[in-house]
Amino acid sequence: AGAGLSWRWIMSVGALFAVVMFFGLLSIPRSPRWLALRAAQEGQHPTLVQSRSQAFADEARASLQFFRKGVSSAEVDTELQSLLQDARNSVGTAPAKWSDAFNFPKPLVIGCGLVTLQQVTGQPSVLYFAPNIFKDAGFNNTAALASFGVGFVKLIATLVTVWRIDKYGRRPLLILGIAVMLASLVAVGFAFLYRECSQPNVDIRDCKQEDVSLPTGWAIVSVIALALYTAGYQVGFGPISWLMISEVFPLSVRGAALSIAAVVNFSMNVVVTAVQPTLLSAITPSGVFFTYAILCVVSLAFVATVVPETKGKTLEEIETLLTGRRVSSKIGV
């Protein structure tokens, strides 16, 4: 009976957070951009429904005031007029096709590059196979508990990143997170070179899973390193990749480009997860971790040379930076 109830408690906790999120979302106003677009669309109709257009415009103003706390009413009105003018210019234009995203190669390389490197640096493998990794490290009886600890570290690191990202910027946190991942993967790779089989005269490659362990010192190193790896991921790639792909794509193709980036992300997730068992057999766990470490070096080079800093910039400023096309609106909400 106790075992039958345990999974229900787990699901109930998740449902509780969903309820909290639901009521939290009720306090957030609708996007000023979307409201301005609706005002422009309603403005195309006969005079009878002009009041609906004005209602959307008024709600857009209130939304801007919510997101731009501390800004004067005159500045809000100026920005609202820019939004409304852009919305009026876009009314009647055809929706962007997915292929239109390829007209903007630089943002597409940045977005798809980030979500690809997010996956190929080992994150799916570390999280999905964490219990097996801990068993390899000799924590057979407490592997699930150790995985829970890694998940808790992930939560704390994510909260810290969300709290401080607008102070430190995207690029510095990405570089810091990837550097921590790199150091952690190297440490785990070296630790797993010292795996040993508790059965005498049995090669490690032929040893049963439950008989594989690490010397105590290296076991502790591997657990700490995996926790730091998770923290590094959540400081950098975890939240910032998704944030940046919502910022770097031009407004005219944002929906199509985001769809492409999402497909790339989840496709790479499936590939990395699927090949993990084969890689473990072919190049040993140490080889897998060292491979991910090399890809972290590639990621550092990519962020340093390709990814721009978008902190404090509006969506229009980012679009101008990446495409060279000047956009009139000033709002990035």
C-alpha positions as CSV (number, residue, x, y, z in Angstrom):
1,A,0.0,0.0,0.0
2,G,2.8,2.4,0.9
3,A,4.6,1.8,-2.5
4,G,1.3,2.4,-4.2
5,L,0.8,5.8,-2.6
6,S,4.4,7.0,-3.1
7,W,4.0,7.9,-6.8
8,R,0.7,9.7,-6.0
9,W,2.5,11.9,-3.6
10,I,5.1,12.7,-6.2
11,M,2.5,13.7,-8.7
12,S,0.6,15.7,-6.1
13,V,3.6,17.8,-5.4
14,G,4.0,18.6,-9.1
15,A,0.4,19.5,-9.3
16,L,0.8,21.9,-6.4
17,F,3.5,23.8,-8.2
18,A,1.3,23.9,-11.3
19,V,-1.5,25.5,-9.3
20,V,0.9,28.1,-7.9
21,M,2.2,28.9,-11.4
22,F,-1.4,29.2,-12.7
23,F,-2.3,31.8,-10.2
24,G,1.0,33.6,-10.7
25,L,0.3,33.9,-14.4
26,L,-3.0,35.5,-13.7
27,S,-1.2,38.5,-12.2
28,I,0.9,39.1,-15.4
29,P,-0.7,41.3,-18.1
30,R,-0.9,40.4,-21.7
31,S,2.0,41.3,-24.0
32,P,2.0,44.9,-25.2
33,R,3.0,43.8,-28.6
34,W,0.1,41.4,-29.0
35,L,-2.4,44.0,-27.6
36,A,-1.0,46.6,-30.0
37,L,-1.5,44.1,-32.9
38,R,-5.1,43.5,-31.8
39,A,-5.7,47.2,-31.6
40,A,-4.4,47.6,-35.2
41,Q,-6.5,44.7,-36.4
42,E,-9.7,46.0,-34.8
43,G,-8.9,49.4,-36.3
44,Q,-9.4,48.0,-39.8
45,H,-13.0,47.3,-39.1
46,P,-16.0,49.7,-39.4
47,T,-16.5,52.5,-36.9
48,L,-18.9,50.3,-34.9
49,V,-16.0,48.3,-33.4
50,Q,-13.5,51.2,-33.1
51,S,-14.1,51.1,-29.3
52,R,-12.6,47.6,-29.2
53,S,-9.5,48.9,-30.9
54,Q,-9.2,51.7,-28.3
55,A,-9.8,49.2,-25.5
56,F,-6.9,47.1,-26.7
57,A,-4.7,50.2,-27.0
58,D,-5.6,51.2,-23.4
59,E,-4.7,47.7,-22.2
60,A,-1.4,47.9,-24.1
61,R,-0.6,51.1,-22.3
62,A,-1.4,49.6,-18.9
63,S,0.8,46.6,-19.8
64,L,3.7,48.8,-20.7
65,Q,3.4,50.6,-17.4
66,F,3.5,47.3,-15.7
67,F,6.7,46.2,-17.5
68,R,8.3,49.6,-17.5
69,K,8.0,50.5,-13.8
70,G,9.7,53.9,-13.1
71,V,9.2,55.2,-16.6
72,S,7.2,58.4,-17.1
73,S,3.8,58.3,-18.7
74,A,5.1,60.4,-21.6
75,E,7.8,57.8,-22.4
76,V,5.2,55.0,-22.2
77,D,2.9,56.9,-24.6
78,T,5.8,57.5,-27.1
79,E,6.7,53.8,-27.0
80,L,3.0,52.8,-27.4
81,Q,2.7,54.9,-30.5
82,S,5.7,53.2,-32.0
83,L,4.2,49.8,-31.2
84,L,0.9,50.7,-32.7
85,Q,2.5,52.1,-35.8
86,D,4.6,48.9,-36.3
87,A,1.4,46.9,-35.7
88,R,-0.5,48.9,-38.3
89,N,2.3,48.4,-40.8
90,S,2.2,44.6,-40.3
91,V,-1.6,44.2,-40.5
92,G,-2.4,42.4,-43.8
93,T,1.0,40.9,-44.4
94,A,1.3,37.2,-44.9
95,P,2.5,35.1,-42.0
96,A,6.2,34.0,-42.2
97,K,6.9,30.6,-43.6
98,W,9.4,28.3,-41.8
99,S,11.8,28.8,-44.8
100,D,11.8,32.5,-44.3
101,A,13.9,32.0,-41.1
102,F,16.9,31.1,-43.4
103,N,16.9,34.6,-44.7
104,F,18.5,35.6,-41.4
105,P,21.5,33.2,-41.2
106,K,23.3,34.9,-38.3
107,P,20.5,34.7,-35.8
108,L,19.7,31.2,-36.9
109,V,23.3,30.0,-36.4
110,I,23.3,31.6,-32.9
111,G,20.0,30.1,-31.9
112,C,20.4,26.6,-33.3
113,G,24.1,26.6,-32.3
114,L,23.2,27.3,-28.7
115,V,20.5,24.6,-28.4
116,T,22.7,22.0,-30.2
117,L,25.7,22.6,-27.9
118,Q,23.3,22.6,-24.9
119,Q,22.6,19.0,-25.7
120,V,25.9,17.6,-27.0
121,T,27.8,18.7,-24.0
122,G,26.2,15.8,-22.1
123,Q,23.3,17.2,-20.2
124,P,20.7,14.6,-21.3
125,S,23.1,11.8,-20.5
126,V,24.1,13.1,-17.0
127,L,20.5,13.6,-15.9
128,Y,18.9,10.5,-17.6
129,F,21.7,8.2,-16.6
130,A,22.6,9.7,-13.3
131,P,21.6,6.7,-11.2
132,N,23.7,4.4,-13.3
133,I,26.6,6.8,-13.1
134,F,26.4,6.8,-9.3
135,K,26.3,3.1,-9.3
136,D,29.4,3.0,-11.4
137,A,30.9,5.3,-8.7
138,G,30.0,2.7,-6.1
139,F,26.9,4.2,-4.7
140,N,24.7,1.2,-5.4
141,N,22.3,1.6,-2.5
142,T,22.0,5.4,-2.6
143,A,22.1,6.1,-6.3
144,A,18.5,7.4,-6.4
145,L,19.2,9.6,-3.3
146,A,22.3,11.0,-4.9
147,S,20.4,11.8,-8.1
148,F,17.8,13.7,-6.0
149,G,20.7,15.7,-4.6
150,V,21.8,16.6,-8.1
151,G,18.3,17.7,-8.9
152,F,18.2,19.9,-5.9
153,V,21.4,21.6,-6.9
154,K,19.9,22.1,-10.4
155,L,16.9,23.9,-8.8
156,I,19.0,26.2,-6.7
157,A,21.4,27.1,-9.5
158,T,18.4,27.9,-11.8
159,L,16.8,30.2,-9.2
160,V,20.1,32.1,-8.8
161,T,20.5,32.5,-12.5
162,V,17.0,33.8,-13.0
163,W,17.6,36.3,-10.2
164,R,20.9,37.7,-11.4
165,I,20.9,37.3,-15.2
166,D,19.9,40.9,-15.9
167,K,22.8,42.1,-13.7
168,Y,25.6,40.0,-15.0
169,G,24.5,39.5,-18.6
170,R,24.0,36.5,-20.9
171,R,27.5,35.9,-22.2
172,P,29.4,36.0,-18.8
173,L,27.0,33.5,-17.3
174,L,27.2,31.3,-20.4
175,I,31.0,31.3,-20.2
176,L,31.1,30.7,-16.5
177,G,28.6,27.9,-16.7
178,I,30.4,26.1,-19.6
179,A,33.7,26.5,-17.8
180,V,32.3,24.9,-14.7
181,M,30.9,22.1,-16.8
182,L,34.3,21.6,-18.5
183,A,36.2,21.3,-15.3
184,S,33.6,19.0,-13.8
185,L,33.6,16.6,-16.8
186,V,37.4,16.5,-16.8
187,A,37.3,15.6,-13.1
188,V,34.7,12.9,-13.6
189,G,36.6,11.5,-16.6
190,F,39.7,11.1,-14.5
191,A,37.8,9.6,-11.6
192,F,36.3,6.9,-13.8
193,L,39.7,5.9,-15.0
194,Y,40.1,4.3,-11.6
195,R,37.0,2.1,-11.7
196,E,37.7,-1.3,-10.2
197,C,35.9,-4.6,-10.0
198,S,35.3,-6.1,-6.5
199,Q,35.5,-9.6,-7.9
200,P,39.1,-10.9,-8.0
201,N,40.8,-11.5,-11.4
202,V,37.8,-10.0,-13.4
203,D,38.5,-7.3,-15.9
204,I,36.4,-4.1,-15.5
205,R,34.9,-4.6,-18.9
206,D,33.5,-8.0,-17.9
207,C,32.5,-7.0,-14.3
208,K,28.8,-6.9,-13.3
209,Q,27.3,-3.5,-12.7
210,E,26.8,-4.1,-9.0
211,D,30.5,-5.1,-8.6
212,V,31.9,-1.9,-10.1
213,S,33.1,0.8,-7.7
214,L,35.5,3.6,-7.3
215,P,38.1,4.1,-4.6
216,T,36.5,6.3,-1.9
217,G,38.4,9.4,-2.8
218,W,37.5,9.3,-6.4
219,A,33.9,8.4,-5.7
220,I,33.6,11.6,-3.7
221,V,35.2,13.5,-6.5
222,S,32.8,12.1,-9.0
223,V,29.7,13.0,-7.0
224,I,30.9,16.5,-6.3
225,A,31.9,17.0,-9.9
226,L,28.5,15.9,-11.2
227,A,26.7,18.2,-8.8
228,L,29.0,21.1,-10.1
229,Y,28.4,20.1,-13.7
230,T,24.6,20.4,-13.1
231,A,25.1,23.7,-11.4
232,G,27.2,25.0,-14.3
233,Y,24.6,23.8,-16.8
234,Q,21.8,25.6,-15.0
235,V,23.9,28.8,-14.7
236,G,24.6,28.8,-18.4
237,F,23.1,26.6,-21.1
238,G,20.0,25.6,-19.2
239,P,18.0,28.8,-18.9
240,I,20.1,31.2,-21.1
241,S,19.8,29.2,-24.4
242,W,16.0,29.4,-24.3
243,L,16.1,33.1,-23.3
244,M,18.5,34.0,-26.1
245,I,16.6,32.2,-28.8
246,S,13.6,34.2,-27.8
247,E,15.7,37.4,-28.3
248,V,17.9,36.9,-31.3
249,F,15.4,36.0,-34.0
250,P,13.9,38.9,-36.0
251,L,10.3,39.8,-35.2
252,S,9.0,39.0,-38.7
253,V,10.1,35.3,-38.5
254,R,10.3,34.8,-34.8
255,G,7.6,32.1,-34.6
256,A,9.1,30.1,-37.5
257,A,12.6,30.4,-36.3
258,L,11.7,29.4,-32.7
259,S,10.0,26.3,-34.1
260,I,13.2,25.4,-36.0
261,A,15.4,25.9,-32.9
262,A,13.0,23.8,-30.8
263,V,13.1,20.9,-33.3
264,V,16.9,21.0,-33.4
265,N,17.0,21.0,-29.6
266,F,14.8,18.0,-29.0
267,S,16.2,16.1,-32.0
268,M,19.7,16.5,-30.5
269,N,18.3,15.5,-27.1
270,V,17.0,12.2,-28.6
271,V,20.3,11.5,-30.5
272,V,22.5,12.1,-27.5
273,T,20.3,10.0,-25.2
274,A,20.1,7.2,-27.8
275,V,23.8,6.9,-28.5
276,Q,24.9,7.1,-24.8
277,P,24.8,3.3,-24.1
278,T,26.8,2.7,-27.3
279,L,29.4,5.3,-26.5
280,L,29.8,3.9,-22.9
281,S,30.6,0.5,-24.4
282,A,32.8,1.7,-27.2
283,I,35.0,4.3,-25.5
284,T,34.3,3.7,-21.7
285,P,32.6,6.1,-19.3
286,S,35.9,8.1,-19.0
287,G,36.0,8.5,-22.8
288,V,32.4,9.7,-22.9
289,F,33.1,12.4,-20.2
290,F,36.3,13.5,-22.0
291,T,34.4,13.8,-25.3
292,Y,31.8,16.0,-23.6
293,A,34.6,18.1,-22.1
294,I,36.0,18.6,-25.6
295,L,32.6,19.8,-26.8
296,C,32.6,22.2,-23.9
297,V,35.8,23.7,-25.3
298,V,34.0,24.1,-28.6
299,S,31.1,25.7,-26.8
300,L,33.3,28.3,-25.1
301,A,34.8,29.2,-28.5
302,F,31.3,29.5,-30.0
303,V,30.0,31.8,-27.2
304,A,33.2,33.9,-27.3
305,T,33.2,34.5,-31.0
306,V,29.6,34.2,-32.2
307,V,27.1,34.9,-29.4
308,P,26.4,38.6,-28.7
309,E,25.5,40.2,-25.4
310,T,21.8,41.2,-25.3
311,K,21.5,42.5,-21.8
312,G,19.7,45.8,-21.6
313,K,18.8,45.8,-25.3
314,T,15.3,45.9,-26.8
315,L,14.2,43.3,-29.3
316,E,14.5,46.0,-32.0
317,E,18.1,46.9,-31.0
318,I,19.0,43.2,-31.1
319,E,17.5,42.8,-34.5
320,T,19.4,45.8,-35.8
321,L,22.7,44.4,-34.3
322,L,22.3,41.0,-35.9
323,T,20.7,41.9,-39.2
324,G,21.7,45.5,-39.8
325,R,18.1,46.4,-40.4
326,R,16.8,49.4,-38.4
327,V,13.5,48.8,-36.7
328,S,11.5,51.8,-35.4
329,S,9.8,50.4,-32.3
330,K,11.6,50.7,-28.9
331,I,9.8,48.2,-26.8
332,G,11.3,44.8,-26.0
333,V,8.4,43.3,-24.0
